[in-house]
Amino acid sequence: MNLEITRTEPSAPARQFTVLLSPTRRGARLARLLVSAQLGDWGLPSEPAAQIVAELAANAAFHGRVPGRDFRLDLVVEGAGDRLRIAVTDTRGDRLPPGAATPPALDSECGRGLLIVEALADRWGVTAGPVPRKTVWAELDLVP
């Protein structure tokens, strides 16, 4: 008798990391440190991913904060290991960032985070939902 096992669902990504963090400055700092450590464990360069995470996590803590609700950080190496996807999900889906990063006033002390993300990432965007969430994501090509 010859038995054949067929897997009908797609395989899970080989490298995936998810963590829930408090929407505070401490949570944003921890997100950056965890990303650096995780990418180091995977043997991947941590910059500019750590800087992107720092900006997205700070935005989640400042703009996406809802008391008692955490934000989620996801890292996934996609494709054949040639793309890193960073996603930060918070529970303020009613506060979507603009579709394109816009420069703030010259004398402004804030508002440059998405400009940094846009400069460092190969692609980035915002996905609304499910209610009440939104996810701001960025992708880095790992192969030149």
FENNORPE-V816620 format. One record per residue. RES is the residue in three letters. D_LAST is the distance of its C-alpha to the last C-alpha in Angstrom with 2 decimals. Layout:
BEGIN
res	d_last
RES	D_LAST
RES	D_LAST
END
This chain:
BEGIN
res	d_last
MET	48.49
ASN	44.75
LEU	42.83
GLU	39.38
ILE	37.39
THR	35.06
ARG	32.71
THR	32.73
GLU	30.44
PRO	26.67
SER	25.45
ALA	24.54
PRO	21.01
ALA	20.64
ARG	19.66
GLN	21.49
PHE	23.28
THR	25.92
VAL	28.45
LEU	31.20
LEU	31.88
SER	34.72
PRO	34.10
THR	34.96
ARG	33.43
ARG	33.65
GLY	31.81
ALA	28.96
ARG	28.76
LEU	28.89
ALA	26.00
ARG	23.73
LEU	25.14
LEU	24.79
VAL	21.10
SER	20.49
ALA	22.69
GLN	21.31
LEU	17.64
GLY	19.04
ASP	21.02
TRP	18.07
GLY	16.28
LEU	13.48
PRO	13.03
SER	15.63
GLU	14.77
PRO	14.23
ALA	15.35
ALA	18.75
GLN	19.31
ILE	18.61
VAL	21.00
ALA	23.47
GLU	23.71
LEU	23.99
ALA	26.43
ALA	28.47
ASN	28.77
ALA	29.91
ALA	32.43
PHE	33.72
HIS	33.56
GLY	33.41
ARG	36.00
VAL	38.90
PRO	41.30
GLY	41.29
ARG	37.99
ASP	34.75
PHE	31.19
ARG	28.65
LEU	25.16
ASP	22.88
LEU	19.56
VAL	18.15
VAL	15.20
GLU	15.10
GLY	14.28
ALA	13.64
GLY	12.26
ASP	8.95
ARG	10.39
LEU	12.76
ARG	15.74
ILE	18.16
ALA	21.61
VAL	24.74
THR	27.97
ASP	31.23
THR	34.68
ARG	35.13
GLY	34.14
ASP	36.63
ARG	34.51
LEU	31.38
PRO	29.07
PRO	28.72
GLY	26.24
ALA	24.64
ALA	24.57
THR	27.48
PRO	28.31
PRO	31.43
ALA	34.42
LEU	34.02
ASP	36.54
SER	35.15
GLU	34.31
CYS	31.99
GLY	29.86
ARG	26.52
GLY	24.74
LEU	23.13
LEU	22.16
ILE	20.21
VAL	18.62
GLU	17.82
ALA	16.28
LEU	14.03
ALA	13.16
ASP	11.12
ARG	14.42
TRP	17.78
GLY	21.32
VAL	24.73
THR	26.53
ALA	30.30
GLY	32.48
PRO	34.08
VAL	36.78
PRO	36.89
ARG	33.16
LYS	30.00
THR	26.39
VAL	23.83
TRP	20.31
ALA	16.77
GLU	13.44
LEU	10.18
ASP	6.96
LEU	6.52
VAL	3.81
PRO	0.00
END
